[in-house]
Amino acid sequence: MQAKPVSDTGKTESAAQRLIFFKRLQTLTNKIHATHAVDQIMLDLTTDICDLFNCDRLTIYVVAPDGNNLISKVKMGLNTFKDIRLPISDQSIAGYVALHKEVLCLNDVYDEAELRDISPHLHFQKAIDGRTGYRTKEMLVAPIIDAEKSELLGAIQFINSRHGKTFSAIAQEGVRELCETLAIAFTQKNKPLPIPPSKLNGLVSDGVLSVPEFELAISSARKKQLDLEDVLIDEFQVTQEQIGKALSRFFGVPYETWQAERVIDVELVKKLKRQYVEENLWLPISEDKTGMTILAVDPEQVKTTRVVNLIFPTARLQYRVTTKREFAQTIDQFFGQTGESASVGELLSGMEGEEDDSGSGSTEVSAAVENELVKLLNKIIVDAYQQGASDIHIEPRPGKEKTLIRFRKDGSLSPYIEIPASYRNALLARIKIMCDLDISEKRKPQDGKIKFKKYGPLDIELRVATIPSSAGMEDVVMRILAAGEPIPLDKLGVLPHNLQRLKDVVEKPYGIFFVCGPTGSGKTTTLHSVLNYLNRPETKIWTAEDPVEITQKGLRQVQVNRKAGMDFATVMRAFLRADPDIIMVGEMRDKETVSIGLEASLTGHLVFATLHTNSAPESIIRLLDMGMDPFNFADALLGILAQRLAKRLCGTCKVAYQPAPEEVQSLLNEYCSELLATAAFQTDVEAAKREVLNKWMKEYANPQGQLTLYRPQGCDKCNGGYKGRVGLHELMVGTDPVKKLIQEHARVAQLFTAALEDGMLTLKMDGMEKVLSGITDMKQVRLVCIK
């Protein structure tokens, strides 16, 4: 079929406009002839071409090596690195022009009638518009043909006239002349512009960037006086991993990614200063049987200078390459953030010469080493606090093996540094001195406390436990007790359903309320939030804690001291003589303490306490097993809150997705498995499930009726996709049916069913609702809700 003839639109345009257009076209033609290669035309002149033809976008295609397809060489205005590939056929507009070697000028590419007038098979490829949201309308397309051989070389495509009308007759005439010039350039300048020698050439050969895009990045870096890597990452969305692979290919050594959990061997870097590493861009990161690993931005240069061989003459060296940004992160990891005091490596370098080969030698050290030890231990504590760690674990190993120090962050242990064996006894002695323990006693466990304000810049306390381990070693675990304000009850992460029920329960004038869960599950934090909610000038609140972790104005807080005879039971008896309204007991672990608490709750006091039990219904059975009178206990019980902490998804990098119907059904089945004993599920399981699903859709679905879940991804601000923790709560209220079952010594299963029918959400159900809210994921919920 014949191509649509070129439109006569604009025949009345003035001769002056035509003259101006062709003068500008002549200037552009001269520029094309003056270039050295086709790629340079495409790099430097595309904006000029667009301006001349007064269009929004421009695409230049070349014929693929197979001769059957067109491949985009320039995509002016389309921000993507992927090439457009079109068959030379009637199936696309550019393909039609290439096949028939004729110019097409279209008023609206979405007008099917206009396209059918040209060819019944002609279609506009709408996929790119669909992805980008751009609306293509007017189009002027022309073939680029070698006139001598009558051979197709490519096609040029102008998109959307800037004045919103069909491309003018002048433009249609001018495009033919432009294509003749381009054809000469394509045949005479068929060698592509060579890529400037660069260690990042692999980005082109790997298909990450095209030659013009790589050239454009180099040009941008030169103009802005920025590093090429920064331009590629920030402006061209190239990932650090893609850059790293290109560097690896160029230098012929493996690429080392940034590792947030890297164990820092401070002995390797104590001979190096931060300034030297920043200037020379190499760093020893590990040493094992295979040799010492050197991380460098330019391994070839480091090898050539042989400076590493001079500093580490006996080491077998192996090199790794990394990106500049990842290298900067590694420097911070080894030497601390910029602006901090001396690094761990620098502190250890001042302690050289204090050897202890026996593994159990004298704890006496020189004054100089003592000074460095103080600084070292202070830095370890400050780093742990700043990284949000809850515990510091110091783990010596026998012989000359290094002492490992690990931090517990968000419930998981991660390595921090390794300390040479020669410093372990002096370090342990320093810790014992700071918390008034017997430095000569190594056979028995000892407990103590460090008030860090006396030694360092932070107003925190550390609970210290020393434990004898094998080969005459002693492990130390220090828990950081941050002195801070309580979290407001509304910001504790309790679901609205539970929050209102919790407030109703704790506002009662008397009774007993328990918070249960394993060690480190946030029981004390929750109780202090409740006390903060109830703390008013007219209320007298006494607390007995071991230790006092959170301080509040208006509370009278007592530190339990068993050595002085101040155990929980003794302190509680004293409280009853001190006119309390509310009593909080850190832990009820024996019959005497529970009995006093129960007595206090029955005599007009509001009592709060913690228990080490797994679930709310199990706590009742545990307390009854201690010998509590079931009638008194049932009368006094207000409620029990079981709690766990799950890792929270990182808000920066978590990835949203819509779960498939099968996944939603699986979640629904898992959620409802907790409810099978309730009356609604015993009557009609499917109807009860539908009711639960409808509730989810009402509370968590978007307007289109879709649920959104999130996956962890991982970034430099989090730990494997997780940052911080969220509480999971199981609130059992002391309702009349529950009280009746307590009086009847009912089994756990009966109490559990009654609580569910009263509106209790189990730990797993609460966790799953937080999954639907996008706070965490099912992996973390299942980890902490094991039955």
C-alpha positions in Angstrom: 0.0 0.0 0.0 1.2 3.5 -0.8 2.3 5.6 2.1 0.1 8.6 3.1 1.3 11.5 0.9 3.0 14.4 2.7 0.5 16.9 3.8 0.0 20.2 2.0 -0.5 21.9 5.3 1.3 25.2 5.5 1.7 25.8 1.7 0.7 29.4 2.5 3.5 29.8 5.0 5.6 32.8 4.2 8.8 32.5 2.2 10.6 34.3 5.1 9.8 31.4 7.5 11.1 28.9 4.9 14.3 30.9 4.4 15.0 31.0 8.2 14.3 27.3 8.6 16.7 26.2 5.8 19.4 28.6 6.9 19.3 27.0 10.3 19.2 23.6 8.7 22.4 24.5 6.7 24.1 25.5 9.9 23.1 22.1 11.4 24.3 20.3 8.3 27.7 22.0 8.5 28.0 20.9 12.2 27.2 17.3 11.2 29.9 17.3 8.5 32.4 18.7 11.0 32.0 15.9 13.5 34.3 13.0 13.7 31.9 10.1 14.3 28.2 9.2 14.3 28.2 8.9 18.1 29.4 12.5 18.4 26.5 13.7 16.2 24.1 11.9 18.5 25.7 13.2 21.6 26.2 16.8 20.7 23.5 17.8 18.2 20.3 16.1 19.2 19.1 19.2 21.1 19.8 21.4 18.1 17.8 19.0 15.8 14.8 19.0 18.2 14.9 22.8 18.4 15.0 23.2 14.6 12.0 20.9 14.1 10.2 22.3 17.1 9.4 18.9 18.6 9.3 17.5 22.2 11.1 14.3 21.6 13.4 12.7 19.1 14.4 9.1 18.4 17.1 8.0 15.9 17.1 4.3 14.9 19.8 2.4 13.1 19.4 -0.9 11.3 20.4 -3.9 13.5 23.2 -6.2 12.3 20.5 -8.8 11.4 19.0 -6.4 8.9 15.5 -7.2 10.1 15.1 -4.8 13.0 15.6 -1.1 14.0 17.5 -0.3 17.3 17.2 3.0 19.0 20.5 4.9 19.1 19.2 8.1 20.6 16.1 8.5 22.8 15.9 12.2 23.4 13.3 12.9 26.2 12.9 9.2 27.2 14.7 8.5 30.5 15.6 4.8 30.1 18.7 2.8 29.4 16.9 0.0 27.5 17.1 0.2 23.7 13.9 0.2 21.7 13.9 -2.7 19.2 11.3 -2.6 16.4 10.8 -5.0 13.4 11.1 -3.5 10.0 7.5 -4.2 9.1 4.0 -2.6 9.0 3.6 -3.4 12.7 5.0 -0.1 13.9 5.3 3.4 12.5 9.1 3.6 12.4 9.1 0.0 11.0 6.7 0.9 8.2 8.8 4.0 7.2 11.9 1.8 7.1 10.2 -1.0 5.1 8.7 1.4 2.5 11.4 4.0 2.7 8.9 6.8 2.7 8.2 9.8 5.0 5.1 9.7 7.3 3.5 12.7 8.9 0.7 11.8 11.4 -1.8 14.1 13.2 -2.6 11.6 16.0 -0.9 8.2 16.4 -3.8 7.0 18.5 -6.3 7.6 15.6 -6.8 4.1 14.3 -8.6 5.3 11.2 -5.7 7.5 10.2 -3.3 4.6 10.6 -5.6 2.2 8.6 -5.6 4.7 5.7 -1.9 4.0 5.5 -1.9 0.3 6.2 -4.4 -2.1 7.8 -1.5 -3.7 9.8 -0.1 -0.4 11.1 -0.2 0.1 14.9 1.3 2.5 17.4 3.3 0.8 20.1 1.6 2.2 23.2 3.6 0.3 25.8 6.2 3.1 26.4 3.4 5.7 26.9 1.8 3.3 29.3 5.0 3.0 31.4 5.9 6.7 31.4 2.5 8.4 31.4 3.6 10.5 28.3 1.0 11.1 25.6 2.4 10.8 22.1 0.3 12.6 19.4 1.9 14.2 16.3 4.7 12.3 14.7 7.0 12.9 11.7 9.1 9.9 10.7 11.6 9.6 7.8 14.0 6.9 6.6 17.8 7.4 6.4 18.9 5.9 3.1 22.3 5.5 1.4 21.5 7.2 -1.9 24.3 5.4 -3.9 23.4 1.9 -2.8 19.7 2.6 -2.1 20.4 0.9 1.2 18.4 1.5 4.4 20.7 2.8 7.3 18.0 3.8 9.8 15.2 6.2 10.6 14.6 9.5 12.4 11.4 10.1 14.4 10.1 13.5 15.7 7.4 13.3 18.4 4.8 15.9 19.4 5.1 19.3 17.7 5.6 22.0 20.3 2.8 24.1 18.8 0.4 21.2 19.1 -0.4 20.9 15.4 0.7 18.6 12.6 4.3 19.1 11.6 4.5 21.8 9.0 5.2 21.4 5.3 8.6 23.1 5.8 9.5 20.5 8.5 8.4 17.7 6.2 10.6 19.1 3.4 13.5 19.7 5.7 13.5 16.2 7.2 14.4 14.8 3.8 17.4 17.0 3.5 18.5 16.2 7.1 18.2 12.5 6.3 20.4 12.9 3.3 23.1 14.6 5.4 22.7 11.9 8.1 23.1 9.1 5.5 26.4 10.6 4.3 27.6 10.9 8.0 26.5 7.3 8.7 28.5 5.9 5.7 31.6 8.2 5.9 31.8 8.2 9.7 30.7 4.6 10.4 33.4 4.1 13.1 31.8 4.8 16.4 33.4 7.4 18.7 35.9 5.5 20.8 35.1 5.4 24.5 37.7 7.3 26.4 40.0 5.0 28.3 38.2 4.4 31.6 38.1 1.7 34.4 34.3 1.9 34.0 34.1 0.9 30.3 32.6 -2.4 31.5 29.3 -0.5 32.1 29.0 -0.2 28.3 30.1 -3.7 27.5 27.8 -5.1 30.2 24.9 -3.2 28.6 24.2 -1.0 31.6 24.8 2.2 29.5 24.9 2.9 25.8 28.0 4.7 24.4 26.2 8.1 24.2 24.9 7.8 27.7 28.4 7.0 29.0 29.8 9.9 27.1 27.1 12.1 28.5 28.0 11.0 32.1 31.7 11.8 31.4 30.8 15.2 30.0 28.5 16.0 33.0 31.2 15.0 35.5 33.7 17.3 33.8 31.4 20.2 33.6 30.2 19.9 37.2 33.7 18.9 38.5 32.3 15.8 40.2 33.5 12.3 40.4 32.3 10.1 37.6 31.0 7.4 40.0 28.8 10.0 41.8 27.4 11.2 38.5 26.6 7.7 37.4 24.9 6.8 40.7 23.0 10.1 41.2 22.0 11.1 37.6 22.0 7.8 35.7 20.7 5.5 38.4 23.6 3.1 38.0 23.9 0.9 41.1 27.1 0.6 43.2 27.1 -3.2 42.4 27.1 -2.5 38.7 30.0 -0.1 39.1 31.8 -2.6 41.3 31.5 -5.4 38.7 32.9 -3.0 36.0 35.9 -2.2 38.3 36.4 -5.9 39.0 36.6 -6.7 35.3 39.0 -3.8 34.7 41.4 -4.5 37.5 41.1 -8.3 37.4 40.4 -8.7 41.2 37.2 -9.5 43.0 34.7 -6.8 43.9 34.0 -6.4 47.7 30.6 -5.0 48.6 30.0 -2.9 51.7 29.5 -5.2 54.7 27.7 -3.6 57.6 28.4 -6.7 59.8 32.1 -6.9 59.1 34.3 -8.0 62.1 36.9 -5.3 62.5 40.4 -6.6 63.3 41.8 -3.5 64.9 45.3 -5.0 65.0 45.4 -4.6 61.2 44.8 -0.9 61.2 46.6 0.3 64.3 49.7 1.1 62.1 47.6 3.4 59.8 46.0 6.8 60.5 42.6 7.7 59.1 44.1 10.7 57.1 46.6 8.3 55.4 43.9 5.9 54.4 41.6 8.7 53.1 44.5 10.0 50.9 45.8 6.7 49.6 42.5 4.8 49.3 43.6 1.4 50.5 42.9 -0.5 53.8 43.7 -4.0 55.2 40.3 -5.5 56.1 41.1 -9.1 57.2 43.8 -11.6 57.6 43.5 -15.4 57.7 45.4 -18.5 56.5 45.1 -17.5 52.9 46.7 -14.1 53.5 45.9 -10.4 54.2 43.1 -8.9 52.2 43.6 -5.3 51.0 40.6 -3.3 50.0 41.4 -0.5 47.5 39.7 1.9 45.1 42.6 1.4 42.6 44.4 -1.9 43.4 46.8 -1.5 40.4 48.2 1.8 41.8 48.5 0.3 45.3 50.4 -2.7 43.9 52.7 -0.5 41.9 53.8 1.7 44.8 54.6 -1.4 46.9 53.8 0.6 50.0 51.7 -2.2 51.5 54.7 -4.6 51.3 56.7 -2.1 53.3 54.1 -1.8 56.1 53.3 -5.5 56.2 56.5 -7.2 54.9 55.6 -10.7 55.9 52.0 -10.8 54.7 50.8 -12.6 51.7 48.6 -10.0 50.0 45.4 -10.4 48.1 43.4 -7.5 46.7 39.8 -6.5 46.5 38.3 -3.5 44.6 35.3 -1.4 45.8 33.5 1.8 44.8 34.5 5.1 46.3 31.3 5.4 48.3 31.6 2.0 49.8 35.3 2.6 50.6 34.2 5.8 52.5 31.7 3.7 54.5 34.4 1.2 55.3 36.7 3.9 56.6 33.9 5.1 58.9 33.4 1.5 60.0 37.1 1.1 61.0 37.9 4.5 62.3 34.5 5.9 63.5 32.4 8.7 62.0 34.2 11.9 61.1 34.5 14.2 64.1 34.7 11.4 66.6 37.5 11.0 69.0 40.4 8.6 68.4 39.5 5.4 66.7 39.7 2.0 68.4 42.8 1.2 66.3 44.5 4.4 67.4 43.7 3.7 71.0 45.1 0.2 70.8 48.3 1.4 69.1 49.1 3.3 72.3 48.9 0.1 74.3 51.6 -1.8 72.5 54.1 -3.6 74.7 51.7 -4.9 77.4 52.0 -8.6 76.5 50.2 -11.4 78.4 51.1 -14.7 76.9 49.9 -16.9 79.7 46.2 -16.0 79.3 45.9 -15.5 83.0 48.7 -13.1 83.9 48.8 -10.1 86.1 46.1 -7.5 85.8 48.6 -4.7 86.7 49.3 -2.4 83.8 51.4 0.7 83.3 49.9 4.2 83.7 50.0 4.8 79.9 48.2 1.6 79.1 45.7 2.2 81.9 44.9 5.6 80.3 44.4 4.0 76.8 42.2 1.3 78.3 39.9 3.8 79.9 39.6 5.5 76.5 39.1 2.2 74.7 36.3 1.0 77.0 34.6 4.4 76.9 34.6 4.3 73.1 33.2 0.8 73.1 30.3 1.9 75.4 29.7 5.1 73.4 29.7 3.3 70.1 27.2 0.7 71.5 24.9 3.4 72.7 25.0 5.4 69.5 24.4 2.3 67.4 21.3 1.5 69.5 22.7 -1.6 71.1 21.0 -3.1 74.2 23.9 -5.3 75.3 27.7 -5.5 74.9 29.2 -9.0 74.9 32.9 -9.4 75.6 34.0 -12.9 74.8 37.7 -13.9 75.5 39.2 -16.9 73.8 42.1 -19.1 75.1 45.7 -18.8 74.2 46.6 -16.1 71.7 43.2 -16.0 70.1 41.6 -12.6 69.9 38.8 -11.4 72.2 35.6 -10.8 70.3 33.3 -8.0 71.2 29.7 -8.1 69.9 26.7 -5.8 70.2 23.1 -6.9 70.5 21.0 -4.7 68.2 17.2 -5.1 67.7 17.5 -8.5 69.4 20.3 -9.9 67.2 24.0 -10.1 68.0 26.5 -8.6 65.5 30.3 -8.5 65.7 31.9 -5.1 66.5 35.7 -5.6 66.9 38.3 -8.1 67.9 40.8 -7.2 70.6 44.3 -8.7 70.7 44.7 -11.4 73.4 47.4 -9.4 75.2 44.8 -6.8 76.4 42.0 -9.1 77.6 43.0 -9.3 81.3 43.7 -5.5 81.6 40.3 -4.8 79.9 38.4 -7.1 82.3 40.2 -5.6 85.3 39.2 -2.1 84.1 35.5 -3.2 83.8 35.6 -4.7 87.3 37.1 -1.5 88.8 34.4 0.6 87.2 31.6 -1.4 88.9 33.3 -2.1 92.2 33.8 -5.9 91.7 36.6 -8.0 93.1 39.3 -8.1 90.4 41.0 -11.1 91.9 37.9 -13.3 91.9 37.7 -15.2 88.6 36.0 -18.5 89.8 32.6 -17.1 90.7 30.0 -15.0 88.7 29.8 -11.4 89.8 27.1 -8.7 89.2 27.6 -5.0 89.3 26.6 -1.6 87.8 28.5 1.2 86.0 27.3 4.7 86.3 28.9 5.9 83.1 28.4 9.6 83.7 31.5 9.3 86.1 33.7 8.1 83.2 32.2 9.3 79.9 30.0 11.8 78.1 26.7 9.8 78.4 24.2 9.8 81.3 23.6 6.1 81.2 24.0 3.1 83.5 25.3 -0.4 82.6 24.3 -3.6 84.4 27.4 -5.8 84.3 27.6 -9.6 84.7 30.9 -11.5 84.7 30.7 -15.3 84.1 33.7 -17.7 84.4 34.1 -19.6 81.1 36.5 -22.4 79.9 40.3 -22.2 80.0 40.2 -19.8 82.9 38.6 -17.0 80.9 35.8 -14.7 82.1 33.0 -13.5 79.8 31.4 -10.1 80.4 27.9 -8.9 79.4 27.0 -5.3 79.9 23.3 -4.2 79.5 22.8 -0.6 78.6 20.1 1.0 80.8 19.4 4.2 79.1 18.1 6.9 81.4 15.2 8.3 79.5 11.6 9.4 79.4 8.9 6.8 79.2 7.2 6.3 75.8 3.7 7.8 75.7 1.0 5.0 75.9 -0.5 6.1 72.5 2.9 5.7 70.8 3.7 2.3 72.2 2.5 0.5 69.1 -0.6 -1.0 70.7 -3.4 -1.6 68.1 -6.4 0.7 68.6 -8.6 -2.2 69.5 -6.2 -3.2 72.4 -5.3 0.4 73.3 -8.8 1.3 74.4 -9.3 -1.9 76.3 -5.9 -1.4 78.0 -6.8 2.2 79.1 -10.2 1.0 80.5 -8.5 -1.7 82.5 -5.6 0.4 84.0 -7.9 3.3 85.0 -9.7 1.1 87.6 -9.1 2.3 91.2 -7.8 -1.0 92.5 -6.9 -4.5 91.4 -3.8 -6.2 90.0 -2.5 -6.1 86.4 0.3 -8.2 85.0 2.7 -7.8 82.0 4.3 -11.1 81.0 6.9 -12.2 78.5 10.5 -13.4 78.3 13.6 -11.3 79.3 14.1 -8.4 77.0 10.5 -8.3 75.6 9.9 -4.8 76.8 7.7 -5.5 79.9 9.3 -2.7 81.9 9.0 -0.2 79.1 5.2 -1.0 78.8 4.6 -0.7 82.5 6.4 2.7 82.6 4.2 3.9 79.7 1.1 2.8 81.7 2.4 4.6 84.8 3.1 7.7 82.8 -0.5 7.6 81.6 -1.7 7.4 85.2 0.8 9.8 86.7 -1.1 12.8 88.1 -0.3 15.2 91.0 -3.0 13.7 93.1 -1.7 10.1 92.8 1.0 8.5 94.9 3.0 5.9 92.9 5.7 3.7 94.4 7.9 1.4 92.2 10.2 -1.4 93.3 12.7 -2.2 90.5 15.9 -4.1 89.9 17.4 -2.1 88.4 15.7 1.3 88.0 15.9 1.7 84.2 13.5 4.5 83.4 13.0 7.4 85.7 9.9 9.6 85.9 9.0 12.8 87.7 6.3 12.2 90.3 7.2 8.5 90.9 8.9 7.3 94.0 11.3 4.7 92.7 13.1 2.2 94.9 16.2 0.1 93.9 16.0 -3.5 95.2 19.2 -4.4 97.1 19.2 -8.0 98.1 22.6 -7.7 99.8 21.1 -5.1 102.2 18.0 -7.2 102.8 15.9 -5.1 100.4 14.2 -7.8 98.3 10.8 -7.2 96.5 8.7 -8.6 99.4 10.4 -6.4 102.0 10.0 -3.3 99.8 6.4 -4.0 99.1 5.6 -4.4 102.8 7.2 -1.0 103.3 5.1 0.5 100.5 1.8 -0.6 102.2 2.7 1.6 105.2 3.6 4.6 102.9 0.0 5.4 101.7 0.3 4.4 98.1 -2.4 4.7 95.3 -0.4 2.7 92.8 2.3 0.1 93.3 4.6 -1.2 90.6 6.7 -4.3 91.3 9.5 -5.1 88.9 9.1 -8.9 89.1 6.9 -11.3 91.0 8.8 -14.6 91.1 7.8 -16.1 94.4 4.7 -16.9 96.5 5.4 -14.2 99.1 5.7 -11.4 96.7 2.6 -12.4 94.8 0.6 -12.8 98.1 1.6 -9.3 99.2 0.6 -7.9 95.8 -2.7 -9.7 95.9 -3.4 -8.4 99.4 -2.5 -4.9 98.3 -4.9 -5.0 95.4 -7.7 -6.3 97.6 -7.2 -3.4 100.1 -7.8 -0.6 97.6 -4.5 -0.3 95.8 -3.8 -0.6 92.0 -0.9 -3.0 91.6 1.2 -3.6 88.5 3.8 -6.4 88.1 5.8 -8.4 85.6 5.9 -12.2 85.1 8.1 -14.5 83.1 5.4 -16.5 81.4 4.6 -17.2 77.7 1.0 -16.2 77.3 -1.8 -14.4 79.2 -3.9 -17.6 80.0 -0.8 -19.5 81.1 0.1 -16.8 83.6 -3.2 -17.4 85.5 -2.3 -21.1 85.9 1.2 -20.3 87.0 -0.1 -17.9 89.7 -2.6 -20.4 90.9 0.1 -23.0 91.1 2.0 -20.7 93.4 -0.8 -21.2 95.9 -3.0 -18.2 95.3 -6.6 -18.5 96.5 -8.6 -18.7 93.2 -11.5 -16.6 94.6 -9.3 -13.8 95.9 -7.2 -13.9 92.7 -10.3 -13.8 90.5 -11.7 -10.8 92.4 -8.4 -8.9 92.2 -7.4 -9.6 88.5 -7.9 -6.7 86.1 -6.0 -8.2 83.2 -2.8 -9.7 81.8 -0.8 -8.4 78.9 1.6 -10.8 77.2 4.2 -9.2 75.0 7.0 -9.9 72.5 9.2 -7.7 70.4 9.5 -8.3 66.6 11.9 -6.6 64.2 10.4 -3.6 62.4 10.8 -3.2 58.7 13.1 -0.4 57.6 10.9 2.5 56.6 13.5 3.7 54.0 14.0 0.6 51.9 11.0 -1.8 52.5 9.4 -2.9 49.2 5.6 -2.9 48.8 3.8 -5.6 46.9 0.2 -6.8 46.4 -0.1 -10.4 47.7 -1.6 -13.0 45.4 -5.0 -14.4 46.4 -3.3 -17.6 47.5 -1.1 -15.7 49.9 -4.0 -13.8 51.3 -5.9 -17.1 51.8 -2.9 -18.6 53.5 -2.6 -15.6 55.9 -6.4 -15.8 56.6 -6.1 -19.6 57.4 -3.2 -18.9 59.8 -5.0 -16.1 61.5 -8.2 -18.0 61.9 -6.4 -21.2 63.2 -6.1 -19.3 66.5 -9.9 -18.9 66.6 -11.2 -22.4 65.8 -12.3 -23.1 69.4 -14.6 -20.0 69.6 -18.4 -20.3 69.2 -18.5 -18.4 65.8 -16.0 -20.8 64.2 -17.7 -23.9 65.8 -21.0 -22.8 64.2 -19.8 -21.9 60.7 -16.0 -21.8 59.8 -16.4 -20.3 56.4 -18.8 -17.5 57.5 -16.5 -16.6 60.4 -13.5 -16.5 58.0 -15.4 -14.2 55.6 -16.1 -11.9 58.5 -12.4 -11.7 59.4 -11.5 -11.0 55.7 -14.1 -8.3 55.5 -12.7 -6.7 58.6 -9.2 -6.8 57.0 -10.5 -5.2 53.8 -12.2 -2.4 55.7 -9.2 -1.6 57.9 -6.2 -2.3 55.7 -7.1 -2.4 52.0 -6.7 0.4 49.6 -9.7 2.0 47.7 -9.3 -0.6 45.0 -9.8 -3.4 47.6 -6.2 -4.6 47.5 -4.0 -5.4 50.6 -0.4 -4.2 50.6 2.4 -6.1 52.2 6.1 -5.3 52.4 9.3 -7.2 51.9 12.7 -6.3 53.6 15.4 -5.2 51.1 18.3 -3.7 53.1 20.1 -0.4 52.9 23.0 1.4 54.6 20.6 2.7 57.2 19.3 -0.7 58.5 20.4 -4.2 59.3 19.2 -6.6 56.5 16.0 -4.7 55.9 15.0 -4.2 59.5 15.5 -1.3 61.9 14.1 -1.0 65.4 11.4 -3.3 66.9 7.7 -3.3 67.4 5.7 -4.8 70.3 3.2 -7.6 69.8 0.5 -7.7 72.4 -2.0 -10.3 73.8 -4.4 -8.5 76.2 -6.6 -10.7 78.4 -9.1 -8.7 80.4 -10.5 -10.1 83.7 -14.1 -10.2 82.5 -16.8 -12.1 84.4 -16.6 -15.3 82.3 -12.8 -15.4 82.8 -13.1 -14.8 86.6 -15.7 -17.6 86.8 -13.3 -20.0 85.1 -10.5 -19.0 87.4 -12.6 -19.8 90.4 -13.4 -23.2 88.9 -9.7 -24.0 88.3 -10.3 -24.2 84.6 -7.7 -25.5 82.1 -5.6 -23.1 79.9 -7.6 -24.1 76.8 -10.8 -23.0 78.4 -9.4 -19.7 79.6 -7.9 -19.2 76.2 -11.3 -19.7 74.4 -13.1 -17.5 76.9 -10.6 -14.7 76.4 -10.8 -14.9 72.6 -14.6 -14.7 72.7 -14.2 -11.6 74.9 -12.1 -9.9 72.2 -8.5 -10.9 72.9 -6.1 -11.0 70.0 -3.4 -13.6 70.4 0.3 -12.6 69.9 0.2 -14.0 66.4 -3.0 -12.3 65.5 -1.7 -9.0 66.8 1.5 -9.6 64.8 -0.4 -10.4 61.6 -2.4 -7.2 61.9 0.9 -5.3 62.1 2.0 -7.2 59.0 -1.1 -5.9 57.2 -0.3 -2.4 58.5 3.2 -2.7 56.8 5.1 -2.5 60.1 6.8 -5.9 60.0 6.6 -9.2 58.0 5.4 -12.8 58.7 8.9 -14.1 59.1 9.5 -12.0 62.2 6.0 -12.6 63.6 6.5 -16.4 63.4 10.0 -16.1 65.0 8.6 -14.6 68.2 5.2 -16.4 68.3 6.4 -20.0 68.6 4.0 -22.3 70.4 
